[in-house]
Amino acid sequence: MRVSSQGATVVALLADPYTPTEIAQRMARTLSARLADKSGQGRRFVVEVVSEPFTSGTEDPPTLMRRIMDRGSAEDWDIVVALTDLPLHAHGRRLAVDLNHEHGLALISLPSLGGLRLQTRVRRAVEEAVLGLAGPHTTAVDGLPRGQPSPPPDDSLEPVHPGPIGETVADDLRYVVSGPRGYLRVLIGMVRANRPWRLVTGLSKALAAALATGAIATLDSTTWSLAEALSAPRLVIAMVGSVALMIGWLIVDGELWHRSTEGSPEARQRARLYNASTVVTVGIGALVCYVGLMAINLVWALFILNDQVFASTTRSPLHATEYLTLSWFVASVATVGGALGSGLESDEAIRAAAYSKREQERRHRLQGSHDD
């Protein structure tokens, strides 16, 4: 059991800025008491939160573990648990938790814990990591942890021993996610970190173009006739086509597609994961935009349309079905206008709307390395 000279185990939550820091600060309010209750025997824990970009410039787990080790050795900390919202890979596996029992270190990648109930999952991962690091731990001759590994932070995580501890290995136990479910879990975690619902408000010029297009189209008699003539399948095709156009336009115009300059399978795997998160993030943002435009157009149509004028043009009375059909079709037209309007946005504005701060920094760093 690691215990400081004051009789309490000092646990440092070393968190990357933004989301990891926010999660660490919320968790720290009750973590000391929860650890004391779970450990028993009157043990005390003191929890400190330190926010700093410890992943700056690298995504290599061994390098990060050495950084955490150096940071912890400079402070009076017994255990260091590092939190990052970057997806980490090790030997082709998606890394969730990296542990070093000898030095009391843990590295947790938030995307590998998924996007649902993230606060609860992170708290459980941190608690299991701290209790495992704080308890008695011995090693066998080959350097691997002796006996059974500590309980996994999540039932879907798989424990893996990286190999004998040497100069280039800074961990002795890893928990990874694998298979299609693991891939989906990391993808959801990455999309959640990007907060795709912010895409609408982040692209002001595109939003203005979409609203203007929708307002004008709602007043156009040709639009009325088209909306009445189109069947439900064609309206669905128009919706899918307009959303797909916006997704493609934003990705191409904003240069959001990630191209790996490395030829290794792991680099290609990371590139596929980043691109999948981009498509899903922009897709959710585009769908939120579409639904919002449909609601706004419906309110605008209820306010501005005259049933007699509409009936004289379309030869159909203006009932609830006509309002909904017209708003649906106009939302597709307005989405296309918004996609074209996004061309007025700078690449930086599109990236700021599509990605989290950490992901923006990561992509900016990659772009700089490519330019060099």
JOQUI-V353041 format. One record per residue. N is the residue number from 1. RES is the residue in one letter. SS is DSSP state (H for helix, E for strand, C for the rest). PHI is phi as a letter, one per 30 degrees, with the letter a starting at -180 (* if undefined). D_LAST is the distance of its C-alpha to the last C-alpha in Angstrom with 1 decimal. Layout:
n->N res->RES ss->SS phi->PHI d_last->D_LAST
n->N res->RES ss->SS phi->PHI d_last->D_LAST
This chain:
n->1 res->M ss->C phi->* d_last->47.9
n->2 res->R ss->C phi->d d_last->45.4
n->3 res->V ss->C phi->b d_last->47.3
n->4 res->S ss->C phi->d d_last->46.5
n->5 res->S ss->C phi->d d_last->49.1
n->6 res->Q ss->C phi->d d_last->50.2
n->7 res->G ss->C phi->i d_last->51.3
n->8 res->A ss->C phi->b d_last->48.7
n->9 res->T ss->E phi->d d_last->45.5
n->10 res->V ss->E phi->c d_last->42.5
n->11 res->V ss->E phi->c d_last->40.0
n->12 res->A ss->E phi->c d_last->36.6
n->13 res->L ss->E phi->c d_last->34.8
n->14 res->L ss->E phi->d d_last->31.1
n->15 res->A ss->E phi->c d_last->29.6
n->16 res->D ss->C phi->d d_last->26.2
n->17 res->P ss->C phi->d d_last->26.7
n->18 res->Y ss->C phi->i d_last->28.3
n->19 res->T ss->H phi->e d_last->30.1
n->20 res->P ss->H phi->e d_last->30.3
n->21 res->T ss->H phi->d d_last->31.7
n->22 res->E ss->H phi->d d_last->34.1
n->23 res->I ss->H phi->d d_last->35.4
n->24 res->A ss->H phi->d d_last->35.7
n->25 res->Q ss->H phi->d d_last->37.7
n->26 res->R ss->H phi->d d_last->40.0
n->27 res->M ss->H phi->d d_last->40.5
n->28 res->A ss->H phi->d d_last->41.2
n->29 res->R ss->H phi->d d_last->44.4
n->30 res->T ss->H phi->b d_last->46.3
n->31 res->L ss->H phi->d d_last->44.4
n->32 res->S ss->H phi->e d_last->46.4
n->33 res->A ss->H phi->d d_last->49.7
n->34 res->R ss->H phi->d d_last->48.6
n->35 res->L ss->H phi->d d_last->47.4
n->36 res->A ss->H phi->d d_last->50.6
n->37 res->D ss->H phi->d d_last->52.7
n->38 res->K ss->H phi->d d_last->50.9
n->39 res->S ss->H phi->d d_last->51.0
n->40 res->G ss->C phi->i d_last->54.6
n->41 res->Q ss->C phi->h d_last->56.5
n->42 res->G ss->C phi->i d_last->56.0
n->43 res->R ss->C phi->d d_last->52.4
n->44 res->R ss->C phi->c d_last->50.4
n->45 res->F ss->E phi->b d_last->46.8
n->46 res->V ss->E phi->c d_last->44.8
n->47 res->V ss->E phi->c d_last->41.7
n->48 res->E ss->E phi->c d_last->38.9
n->49 res->V ss->E phi->c d_last->35.9
n->50 res->V ss->E phi->b d_last->32.7
n->51 res->S ss->E phi->c d_last->29.9
n->52 res->E ss->C phi->a d_last->26.4
n->53 res->P ss->C phi->d d_last->22.9
n->54 res->F ss->C phi->d d_last->23.2
n->55 res->T ss->C phi->c d_last->20.8
n->56 res->S ss->C phi->e d_last->17.9
n->57 res->G ss->C phi->i d_last->14.6
n->58 res->T ss->C phi->a d_last->16.5
n->59 res->E ss->C phi->b d_last->18.9
n->60 res->D ss->E phi->d d_last->20.3
n->61 res->P ss->H phi->e d_last->24.1
n->62 res->P ss->H phi->e d_last->24.9
n->63 res->T ss->H phi->d d_last->22.2
n->64 res->L ss->H phi->d d_last->23.6
n->65 res->M ss->H phi->d d_last->27.2
n->66 res->R ss->H phi->d d_last->26.5
n->67 res->R ss->H phi->d d_last->25.2
n->68 res->I ss->H phi->d d_last->28.4
n->69 res->M ss->H phi->d d_last->30.5
n->70 res->D ss->H phi->d d_last->29.2
n->71 res->R ss->H phi->d d_last->29.7
n->72 res->G ss->H phi->d d_last->33.2
n->73 res->S ss->H phi->d d_last->34.3
n->74 res->A ss->C phi->d d_last->33.8
n->75 res->E ss->C phi->b d_last->36.2
n->76 res->D ss->C phi->c d_last->39.7
n->77 res->W ss->C phi->c d_last->38.8
n->78 res->D ss->C phi->c d_last->40.6
n->79 res->I ss->E phi->b d_last->38.4
n->80 res->V ss->E phi->b d_last->34.9
n->81 res->V ss->E phi->c d_last->34.1
n->82 res->A ss->E phi->c d_last->30.5
n->83 res->L ss->E phi->c d_last->29.8
n->84 res->T ss->E phi->b d_last->26.6
n->85 res->D ss->C phi->c d_last->26.2
n->86 res->L ss->C phi->d d_last->23.2
n->87 res->P ss->C phi->d d_last->24.3
n->88 res->L ss->E phi->c d_last->24.1
n->89 res->H ss->E phi->b d_last->24.5
n->90 res->A ss->E phi->b d_last->25.9
n->91 res->H ss->C phi->h d_last->26.8
n->92 res->G ss->C phi->i d_last->26.8
n->93 res->R ss->E phi->c d_last->28.9
n->94 res->R ss->E phi->d d_last->28.5
n->95 res->L ss->E phi->d d_last->29.1
n->96 res->A ss->E phi->c d_last->31.5
n->97 res->V ss->E phi->b d_last->32.8
n->98 res->D ss->E phi->b d_last->31.8
n->99 res->L ss->E phi->b d_last->34.6
n->100 res->N ss->E phi->b d_last->35.2
n->101 res->H ss->C phi->d d_last->38.9
n->102 res->E ss->C phi->d d_last->39.0
n->103 res->H ss->C phi->c d_last->36.9
n->104 res->G ss->C phi->i d_last->37.8
n->105 res->L ss->E phi->b d_last->34.3
n->106 res->A ss->E phi->b d_last->33.5
n->107 res->L ss->E phi->b d_last->30.3
n->108 res->I ss->E phi->b d_last->31.0
n->109 res->S ss->E phi->c d_last->28.7
n->110 res->L ss->H phi->d d_last->30.4
n->111 res->P ss->H phi->e d_last->29.3
n->112 res->S ss->H phi->d d_last->31.1
n->113 res->L ss->H phi->d d_last->34.3
n->114 res->G ss->C phi->j d_last->34.4
n->115 res->G ss->C phi->c d_last->34.8
n->116 res->L ss->C phi->c d_last->38.6
n->117 res->R ss->C phi->h d_last->40.4
n->118 res->L ss->H phi->d d_last->37.2
n->119 res->Q ss->H phi->e d_last->38.8
n->120 res->T ss->H phi->d d_last->41.6
n->121 res->R ss->H phi->d d_last->39.4
n->122 res->V ss->H phi->d d_last->37.1
n->123 res->R ss->H phi->d d_last->40.3
n->124 res->R ss->H phi->d d_last->41.8
n->125 res->A ss->H phi->d d_last->38.7
n->126 res->V ss->H phi->d d_last->38.6
n->127 res->E ss->H phi->d d_last->42.3
n->128 res->E ss->H phi->d d_last->42.4
n->129 res->A ss->H phi->d d_last->39.5
n->130 res->V ss->H phi->d d_last->41.1
n->131 res->L ss->H phi->d d_last->44.6
n->132 res->G ss->H phi->d d_last->43.3
n->133 res->L ss->H phi->d d_last->41.5
n->134 res->A ss->H phi->d d_last->44.4
n->135 res->G ss->C phi->d d_last->47.1
n->136 res->P ss->C phi->d d_last->48.2
n->137 res->H ss->C phi->b d_last->45.8
n->138 res->T ss->C phi->c d_last->46.3
n->139 res->T ss->E phi->b d_last->44.4
n->140 res->A ss->C phi->d d_last->45.8
n->141 res->V ss->C phi->d d_last->45.5
n->142 res->D ss->C phi->d d_last->42.4
n->143 res->G ss->C phi->j d_last->40.6
n->144 res->L ss->C phi->d d_last->40.8
n->145 res->P ss->E phi->e d_last->42.6
n->146 res->R ss->C phi->d d_last->46.3
n->147 res->G ss->C phi->i d_last->48.3
n->148 res->Q ss->C phi->d d_last->47.2
n->149 res->P ss->C phi->d d_last->43.9
n->150 res->S ss->C phi->d d_last->44.3
n->151 res->P ss->C phi->e d_last->44.8
n->152 res->P ss->C phi->d d_last->41.7
n->153 res->P ss->C phi->d d_last->40.5
n->154 res->D ss->C phi->b d_last->41.0
n->155 res->D ss->C phi->d d_last->43.2
n->156 res->S ss->C phi->d d_last->40.5
n->157 res->L ss->C phi->c d_last->38.2
n->158 res->E ss->E phi->c d_last->38.5
n->159 res->P ss->E phi->d d_last->38.6
n->160 res->V ss->E phi->b d_last->36.6
n->161 res->H ss->C phi->c d_last->36.7
n->162 res->P ss->C phi->d d_last->33.4
n->163 res->G ss->C phi->k d_last->35.3
n->164 res->P ss->C phi->e d_last->36.7
n->165 res->I ss->C phi->d d_last->35.2
n->166 res->G ss->C phi->b d_last->33.3
n->167 res->E ss->C phi->d d_last->30.7
n->168 res->T ss->C phi->c d_last->27.8
n->169 res->V ss->C phi->c d_last->29.7
n->170 res->A ss->C phi->c d_last->30.2
n->171 res->D ss->C phi->b d_last->32.4
n->172 res->D ss->C phi->b d_last->35.7
n->173 res->L ss->E phi->a d_last->36.2
n->174 res->R ss->E phi->b d_last->34.1
n->175 res->Y ss->E phi->c d_last->35.1
n->176 res->V ss->E phi->b d_last->33.3
n->177 res->V ss->E phi->c d_last->33.9
n->178 res->S ss->C phi->b d_last->34.2
n->179 res->G ss->H phi->i d_last->35.5
n->180 res->P ss->H phi->d d_last->35.5
n->181 res->R ss->H phi->d d_last->37.0
n->182 res->G ss->H phi->d d_last->34.3
n->183 res->Y ss->H phi->d d_last->31.6
n->184 res->L ss->H phi->d d_last->33.5
n->185 res->R ss->H phi->d d_last->33.9
n->186 res->V ss->H phi->d d_last->30.2
n->187 res->L ss->H phi->d d_last->29.5
n->188 res->I ss->H phi->d d_last->32.2
n->189 res->G ss->H phi->d d_last->30.9
n->190 res->M ss->H phi->d d_last->27.4
n->191 res->V ss->H phi->d d_last->29.1
n->192 res->R ss->H phi->d d_last->31.4
n->193 res->A ss->H phi->d d_last->28.6
n->194 res->N ss->H phi->d d_last->27.1
n->195 res->R ss->C phi->h d_last->30.6
n->196 res->P ss->H phi->d d_last->30.8
n->197 res->W ss->H phi->d d_last->33.9
n->198 res->R ss->H phi->d d_last->31.9
n->199 res->L ss->H phi->d d_last->30.4
n->200 res->V ss->H phi->d d_last->33.5
n->201 res->T ss->H phi->d d_last->33.7
n->202 res->G ss->H phi->d d_last->30.0
n->203 res->L ss->C phi->c d_last->29.9
n->204 res->S ss->H phi->d d_last->32.6
n->205 res->K ss->H phi->d d_last->32.3
n->206 res->A ss->H phi->d d_last->32.5
n->207 res->L ss->H phi->d d_last->35.4
n->208 res->A ss->H phi->d d_last->37.2
n->209 res->A ss->H phi->d d_last->37.0
n->210 res->A ss->H phi->d d_last->38.3
n->211 res->L ss->H phi->d d_last->41.2
n->212 res->A ss->H phi->d d_last->42.1
n->213 res->T ss->H phi->d d_last->42.1
n->214 res->G ss->H phi->d d_last->44.3
n->215 res->A ss->H phi->d d_last->46.7
n->216 res->I ss->H phi->d d_last->47.3
n->217 res->A ss->H phi->d d_last->47.6
n->218 res->T ss->H phi->d d_last->50.1
n->219 res->L ss->H phi->c d_last->52.4
n->220 res->D ss->C phi->d d_last->52.1
n->221 res->S ss->H phi->d d_last->55.2
n->222 res->T ss->H phi->d d_last->53.3
n->223 res->T ss->H phi->d d_last->51.1
n->224 res->W ss->H phi->e d_last->54.4
n->225 res->S ss->H phi->d d_last->55.7
n->226 res->L ss->H phi->d d_last->52.6
n->227 res->A ss->H phi->d d_last->52.4
n->228 res->E ss->H phi->d d_last->56.1
n->229 res->A ss->H phi->d d_last->55.8
n->230 res->L ss->C phi->d d_last->52.8
n->231 res->S ss->C phi->d d_last->53.7
n->232 res->A ss->H phi->e d_last->52.0
n->233 res->P ss->H phi->e d_last->49.9
n->234 res->R ss->H phi->d d_last->48.6
n->235 res->L ss->H phi->d d_last->47.7
n->236 res->V ss->H phi->d d_last->45.8
n->237 res->I ss->H phi->d d_last->43.9
n->238 res->A ss->H phi->d d_last->43.2
n->239 res->M ss->H phi->d d_last->41.9
n->240 res->V ss->H phi->d d_last->39.7
n->241 res->G ss->H phi->d d_last->38.3
n->242 res->S ss->H phi->d d_last->37.5
n->243 res->V ss->H phi->d d_last->35.8
n->244 res->A ss->H phi->d d_last->33.8
n->245 res->L ss->H phi->d d_last->32.9
n->246 res->M ss->H phi->d d_last->31.6
n->247 res->I ss->H phi->d d_last->29.6
n->248 res->G ss->H phi->d d_last->27.9
n->249 res->W ss->H phi->d d_last->27.4
n->250 res->L ss->H phi->d d_last->25.8
n->251 res->I ss->H phi->d d_last->23.4
n->252 res->V ss->H phi->d d_last->22.4
n->253 res->D ss->H phi->d d_last->22.5
n->254 res->G ss->C phi->d d_last->20.7
n->255 res->E ss->C phi->h d_last->18.0
n->256 res->L ss->C phi->d d_last->19.2
n->257 res->W ss->C phi->d d_last->18.9
n->258 res->H ss->C phi->c d_last->16.6
n->259 res->R ss->C phi->c d_last->15.3
n->260 res->S ss->C phi->d d_last->14.5
n->261 res->T ss->C phi->d d_last->12.1
n->262 res->E ss->C phi->c d_last->14.5
n->263 res->G ss->C phi->c d_last->17.8
n->264 res->S ss->C phi->d d_last->20.0
n->265 res->P ss->H phi->e d_last->22.9
n->266 res->E ss->H phi->d d_last->22.1
n->267 res->A ss->H phi->d d_last->18.6
n->268 res->R ss->H phi->d d_last->20.5
n->269 res->Q ss->H phi->d d_last->23.2
n->270 res->R ss->H phi->d d_last->20.9
n->271 res->A ss->H phi->d d_last->19.5
n->272 res->R ss->H phi->d d_last->23.1
n->273 res->L ss->H phi->d d_last->24.2
n->274 res->Y ss->H phi->d d_last->21.6
n->275 res->N ss->H phi->d d_last->22.5
n->276 res->A ss->H phi->d d_last->26.2
n->277 res->S ss->H phi->d d_last->26.0
n->278 res->T ss->H phi->d d_last->24.4
n->279 res->V ss->H phi->d d_last->27.2
n->280 res->V ss->H phi->d d_last->29.9
n->281 res->T ss->H phi->d d_last->28.7
n->282 res->V ss->H phi->d d_last->28.6
n->283 res->G ss->H phi->d d_last->31.8
n->284 res->I ss->H phi->d d_last->33.7
n->285 res->G ss->H phi->d d_last->32.6
n->286 res->A ss->H phi->d d_last->33.8
n->287 res->L ss->H phi->d d_last->37.1
n->288 res->V ss->H phi->d d_last->37.7
n->289 res->C ss->H phi->d d_last->37.2
n->290 res->Y ss->H phi->d d_last->39.6
n->291 res->V ss->H phi->d d_last->42.3
n->292 res->G ss->H phi->d d_last->42.0
n->293 res->L ss->H phi->d d_last->42.4
n->294 res->M ss->H phi->d d_last->45.3
n->295 res->A ss->H phi->d d_last->47.0
n->296 res->I ss->H phi->d d_last->46.5
n->297 res->N ss->H phi->d d_last->47.7
n->298 res->L ss->H phi->d d_last->50.8
n->299 res->V ss->H phi->d d_last->51.7
n->300 res->W ss->H phi->d d_last->51.2
n->301 res->A ss->H phi->d d_last->53.4
n->302 res->L ss->H phi->d d_last->56.1
n->303 res->F ss->H phi->d d_last->56.2
n->304 res->I ss->H phi->c d_last->56.1
n->305 res->L ss->C phi->d d_last->57.7
n->306 res->N ss->C phi->c d_last->61.4
n->307 res->D ss->H phi->d d_last->63.1
n->308 res->Q ss->H phi->d d_last->65.6
n->309 res->V ss->H phi->d d_last->63.0
n->310 res->F ss->H phi->d d_last->60.8
n->311 res->A ss->H phi->d d_last->63.9
n->312 res->S ss->H phi->d d_last->65.0
n->313 res->T ss->H phi->d d_last->61.7
n->314 res->T ss->H phi->c d_last->61.0
n->315 res->R ss->C phi->h d_last->64.6
n->316 res->S ss->C phi->b d_last->63.5
n->317 res->P ss->C phi->d d_last->64.4
n->318 res->L ss->C phi->c d_last->61.6
n->319 res->H ss->C phi->c d_last->61.7
n->320 res->A ss->H phi->d d_last->59.2
n->321 res->T ss->H phi->d d_last->58.0
n->322 res->E ss->H phi->d d_last->57.3
n->323 res->Y ss->H phi->e d_last->55.4
n->324 res->L ss->H phi->d d_last->53.1
n->325 res->T ss->H phi->d d_last->52.6
n->326 res->L ss->H phi->d d_last->51.7
n->327 res->S ss->H phi->d d_last->49.3
n->328 res->W ss->H phi->d d_last->47.7
n->329 res->F ss->H phi->d d_last->47.2
n->330 res->V ss->H phi->d d_last->46.1
n->331 res->A ss->H phi->d d_last->43.4
n->332 res->S ss->H phi->d d_last->41.9
n->333 res->V ss->H phi->d d_last->42.1
n->334 res->A ss->H phi->d d_last->40.6
n->335 res->T ss->H phi->d d_last->37.7
n->336 res->V ss->H phi->d d_last->36.8
n->337 res->G ss->H phi->d d_last->37.0
n->338 res->G ss->H phi->d d_last->34.8
n->339 res->A ss->H phi->d d_last->32.1
n->340 res->L ss->H phi->d d_last->32.3
n->341 res->G ss->H phi->d d_last->32.3
n->342 res->S ss->H phi->d d_last->29.0
n->343 res->G ss->H phi->d d_last->27.4
n->344 res->L ss->H phi->d d_last->28.1
n->345 res->E ss->C phi->d d_last->26.1
n->346 res->S ss->C phi->d d_last->22.5
n->347 res->D ss->H phi->d d_last->19.8
n->348 res->E ss->H phi->d d_last->19.7
n->349 res->A ss->H phi->d d_last->23.4
n->350 res->I ss->H phi->d d_last->23.5
n->351 res->R ss->H phi->d d_last->21.1
n->352 res->A ss->H phi->d d_last->23.2
n->353 res->A ss->H phi->d d_last->26.3
n->354 res->A ss->H phi->c d_last->25.2
n->355 res->Y ss->C phi->b d_last->23.5
n->356 res->S ss->C phi->d d_last->24.5
n->357 res->K ss->H phi->e d_last->22.8
n->358 res->R ss->H phi->d d_last->21.4
n->359 res->E ss->H phi->d d_last->20.0
n->360 res->Q ss->H phi->d d_last->18.4
n->361 res->E ss->H phi->d d_last->16.6
n->362 res->R ss->H phi->d d_last->15.6
n->363 res->R ss->H phi->d d_last->14.2
n->364 res->H ss->H phi->d d_last->12.5
n->365 res->R ss->H phi->d d_last->10.8
n->366 res->L ss->H phi->d d_last->10.0
n->367 res->Q ss->H phi->d d_last->8.7
n->368 res->G ss->H phi->d d_last->6.3
n->369 res->S ss->H phi->d d_last->5.1
n->370 res->H ss->H phi->d d_last->5.4
n->371 res->D ss->H phi->d d_last->3.8
n->372 res->D ss->C phi->d d_last->0.0
